[in-house]
Amino acid sequence: MRSGTVMQRSNLSFLVWYKTMFLMTATKKGFSSKEIQKQLGLRRYGPVWSMVHKLRKAMGKMDARYTLEGMIELDEGYFTVESSEIEQEKGVRGRGTAGKINTAIMAESTPLEDIETGTRSSQFRYFKAKVLTDHTAGQVNETLHGSISEKSIFFYR
């Protein structure tokens, strides 16, 4: 049954959707829409791009349902995005250069200390990542407010 799911009104098979979900979640690096098209042996890029973006949007909605609690470590990172994906989002056609997006990375952590050696490390439970459009304090505060519990303690790395 596809009704009421992200697969509603799709002509792609369940198997294609499930294989795509597996590919998107099985590795740390992830897969581009183009690579998923290649891995699944699909001829047309458009339906694959649409499916991947529907899945990413659904994953983002799920991510928004919970907040991080306890000790939170915050950092920012720059991630390279394939030009074709940026151009698809902006409605631009043709070839271009790869772009970078600035992202706030938040991790719920538990500090651990080895009693024998005294070395310290962190164990992470959950992560959140939010794309930052600018570096203003207002946007960082807005990102933190919506992502972590008010009782949390956070560290900026």
PERABEL-V840350 format. One record per backbone hydrogen bond with DSSP energy under -0.5 kcal/mol. NH is the residue of the N-H (numbers start at 1). CO is the residue of the C=O. If there is no record, write none. Layout:
# PERABEL-V840350
{{NH/CO} {NH/CO}}
This chain:
# PERABEL-V840350
{{5/2} {8/5} {10/7} {17/13} {18/14} {19/15} {20/16} {21/17} {22/18} {23/19} {24/20} {25/21} {26/22} {27/23} {36/32} {37/33} {38/34} {39/35} {40/36} {41/37} {41/38} {42/37} {48/44} {49/45} {50/46} {51/47} {52/48} {53/49} {54/50} {55/51} {56/52} {57/53} {58/54} {59/55} {60/56} {61/57} {62/58} {63/59} {64/60} {65/62} {66/63} {68/147} {71/109} {72/70} {72/153} {73/107} {74/155} {75/105} {77/103} {79/77} {79/101} {81/99} {85/82} {86/82} {87/83} {88/84} {89/85} {90/86} {91/87} {92/87} {99/81} {101/79} {102/132} {103/77} {104/130} {105/75} {105/103} {106/104} {106/128} {107/73} {108/126} {109/71} {109/107} {110/123} {112/121} {114/119} {115/113} {118/114} {121/112} {123/110} {124/122} {125/108} {128/106} {130/104} {132/102} {140/136} {141/137} {142/138} {143/139} {144/140} {145/141} {146/142} {147/143} {147/144} {148/144} {149/68} {152/149} {153/70} {155/72} {157/74} {157/155}}
